[in-house]
Amino acid sequence: MVKKKDADVEDVEENREQMPIRPQPSKIQVVVLTLGLSLLVLFAPLPRLNGQTDIIPDGIWPMDVGTVDWKACADVDDIPGSECGYIIVPKDYFDPSAGTASIALGRLRASSKNSKGTVLFNPGGPGGAGKPFVTKRGNLLQNYIGEEYDLVGFDPRGIGETFKDFSFGNFKRNTVLERSYDFAPNGTFEEIREVLLVQQRESNSLLETTFDVCRETMGEELKYMGTATVVRDMDYITAALDGPDALINFYGGSYGSILGQYLVNMLPDRIGRVAIDGIADAVAWSEKPSYQWYRQWLVSSENNYDQFVDGCSATGRPACPLARHKGENPSLIKDRIESFINELYYNPLPVPHARLPGVLTSGRARGYVQLLLQRPITWPKAAFDIASAINGDGSFILNAMEPNMYRDLERSAVSCNDNPPFALANVRPEDVVDELLYVYQNVSHFVFNVVTAEPDAGCQFWPVTPPERFQGPWNNTLSNPILVLSNTEDPVTPMDSALKVQDLLGESARLLLQDGPGHVTLALPSFCTASHVQAFFSNGTLPPKGTVCKPDVTPFPTVTDHSILYSSDQEQILMSMTSLHDAMMDAVSPYKAPPTVDGKCVKSESGKVAQAVKPPTAMLRPAQLANDWSVSGIVMVMDLI
């Protein structure tokens, strides 16, 4: 059911189960609402934060709710013909007196002659901005789902351009939140637990400080950043763009799958074409504190790690410089990586030539390995980075782990508004550490890295209560069935979550599995998966029950890969899917995307690598992947391992 929280007036409290504001008022309501807003503008100043008008774009006065304004996008990297704009929506869908909010929009028109309507897009996160994604990379998404729809990306509440004055403090630098947790690999259980408790208390203090600053900076605006409010915005956007009776079409991955699950269960009669990929468990997300998610969340991460070292062994050099020879026992490769990471606890590696010079600690190094599992197409590049660090040059890893400082706060605002309130006494550092240690010992040794890479912790300190928090039911019958996509070995959103959605929704959902590693099915392009996605958006065709697709690209090149030749159309699809995955991951990553290095000379700490090599994230065929990595720089590194 929908739960109404902290209503500011008695009428709202008494009617918390009422239907929220919808964008198709009667003529009388229009007159009354327009008059009321006009009086509000004339006689009451808008809420202001740090001297700036609340959320309204610069130079724009408050306008009637439902107003949409478009203009040509002006950034040099925007797609020609893309449109940028905003829509005015109710700030609080249960309290008209709260005023209005402006949601940033980006649109790429359908390239076919007759548009079938709008498909809304969310890149994930939470914290991913949809507007710039569509205006700058929307052509990739069109190539994937089809060209018959207008694509609209929106920046959810408090994210991107939807709130420009999101101030923050740089509290993370060189703390546990940046380094991740560190502990002696050969310590006793009690010794490790005591070390982790100290770091957990540090983490709690940092998060409490951060959230206090958020409260002082943004005030009550924080409470409107929850997923339930974003769903109301999606309903409003669709009605404004496609008409009051239009169904909602949506594509989202990772956190976008949570947003999708909220959408279809909050508005089951408003569902058109909805596809979600990389499925996170929305039930756990809405009911449990984050430290209790990981037993289920990470069930496939160790299998992904095994696939990484297995592929490295099968390929050998030069594509995987971590292997001493082709066919080396994969366990030896893993032992080599783990020994290096464990040694960093006692002897952190100085890295003076990174973009931000620092030290490579065991926590950071293991965090890098955990992140690489999500992007299998980059495994040769990741193997090169790790091999360079083993050889004494940690700059590639440290550059990849440079934090993007604002995204943790944007994500926290969403996850903490969605989390149920719980007392500080029920989330003691001892409780958190004990649960994480259980997961570390029994599920995945990457758990402590995920805690800092996926910043959802500390919600016991969250200072506001949202106007709406959705906690089910999650098994509604939908107006149209949705498409659920999942890899069989996703390291952070496991197949189990997708099976749960299928089980809850029954005939209202159809599951398509892709047999491979990585985060979301786009991690390794598959013509099979792409054809089913396009058929679904084109005419609602669902894949047969039990469909399992195979990727058409392998993380490490094989002999078979070298003989594959694709048509130009196939190459375009592969390029779009690979680049789309890169763009989605970069849009939501807590780390800054590294600058492109395309064969340019880069100074290395060790002096062993004379040339930076192009990351293999835009490869069209596996054979080309092997060729791009057959360079002297990699040979130099691998000969020293």
C-alpha positions, 0 to 999 in steps of 0.5 A: 500500500501507499503510505503517507508520511509527515503530512503538514496539515490535518487534511492531508494526514486524514486523506493520505490514501487519496489519489495524488494530483494527476495532470488532467483537471476539469475546467473549473479546477484549471481556473481555480488552480490558475487563480491560486497559483497566480495569487501565490506568485503575487503575494507569497515569495517562492521558497529560496535556498542559498539565494536561488529560486527553488528548482525553477530554471534561471530566468523562468517565473513559476508557471502553471503545472503541466507546462512543458517548454522545449528548445534546441539543445546548445552543448557542442556534444548534443545530438543535432535535433535533440531538444532540452527543456523542463516540465512544471509539476506539483512539488508534493502530489499530496499537498498542493500548497507545497508549490511546484517543481521543475523537472529537466527533460531531454528529448530525441525525436523518433527517426521513423516518420510516425512516432508511437509516443514517448519512451522514458529512460533512466540510466540507473544509479540512483543518481543518473541524469537522464536528460544529458544521456538522451541528448548526447547518447540517445542515438545509441538507445534508439539503435537498441530499442528501435527508432519508432519512439521519441526518447525522453530522459529526465533528471529525477528530483535533486539530480542533474539540472533538476536541482542546481544548488545541490551543495556538498562537502568533500568529506570523503577524501582519504577516508574509509568512504574513499579508500574502502575498508582495510584489514589484515588478511591473516588476522584472527576473526576478533582482530579483524572485527575490532579493526572494522568496528573502528572504520564503521564508526568513522563511516557513521560519523562521516555520513551523519556529518554529510547528511547534516550539511545536506539538511542545512543546504537543501532543507525540506527539498530532500524529502522529495527525492524518493522513488515514489515521487519520481514515479508520480513525475513519470506519470505526469510527464507522459500525460503532458507529452502524449495525452492524459490517457497515454500509457507509460513506456519506460526502459531502465537498468540497475536502479532503473529496474527498481524505478520500473518495479515501483512504476508498474506496481504503483500504477498498474493500469498505466503500463505500456511498454516497460523493459527493465534490465539488471534487476535489483530487489525492490522489496528488500530496497524498500523494507530493509536497511542497506547492510542487510541487502548483500547476502542476496545482492552478491550471490554471483560476484565470486562466480564472475571473478572466477570467469575473469581468471578462467578467461584470462587463463584460456586466452593467455598473453597478450590479451591477459598479461596476468597469465604467465602462459596460455592455459595457466591454472586459473587459481594461480592467477587469482592467487597472484592477484589476491597476494598482491592486494593483501600485501598492500595492507602492510605496504601501500603502493605510492602512486605519485603520477596519478591524476590525484597522486596518492597511495594504492591500498588493499581496499582500493585495489579490491574495489577496482577488481569488484568494479571490473566484474561489472564490465566484462568487455573491458577485462583485457584493459583491467588485466593490464591495469592490475598487471601494471600495479603488480609491476609497481605502477598503480596510476591506472587503478588509482585514476579509475578509482577517483571519486565523483564526489557529488554522486554519493549524496544524490544516491543517498537522498534517493535510497534513504527516502525509500528506506523504512525509518529505523532507530539508531539503536537498531543499527549499531556498528556491531550489527552492521559489521557482524552482518558484513563479516558473515557475507564476507565469509559466506557469500563474497569477499567483495562486500566491504568494497560494495558498501563504499562503491554503492553508497546507500549506508547511514540512512539512520541519520537521514534528516527528513521523511518523504511525503510518500513511501511505497512498500508494496504490494509488488504483485499487481496485475498490469495493463500490459506485461513487462519485459524483464532482462537479466544476466545469469551471472550479474555481480551486483544484481543477480538473476535471483532478483529477476526470478523474484520479479517474474514470480511476483508478477506472474503473467504480467512479466516475461523473463529473458536471461542472457547466459553471461557475466557483467552488470545488465545484459548490455555488458556483453552484446547479444543479437538475440537479446537485442532482437527480442528487445526491439520486437517488444518495443515495436509491437509488444511481442514477448520472447518465448518462456524460458528464452536464454540468449548467448552473448556474441562477444566474449570478454577475452578474444578466442580463436573462434572470435578471430574468424567472426565477420559481421555485416555493417548493420550487425557492427552498428548494433554491437557498437551501439550496445557496447557504447550504451553500456559504457554510457550507462555505467559512466552516468551512474558510477561513483568514480570519474570516467577516465579521459580517453587515451588513444595511443598517446604517450603517457608517463608511467611511474615504472617507466616500463609502459611507454604507450597508453593503449585504447580501452576496448570499449568500442570494439566491433568484433572480438578479433579487433579486440585482440589486435588492439591489445597486441601492443608493446606496452602490454608485452612489457608489463606481462614479461615482468609478472 
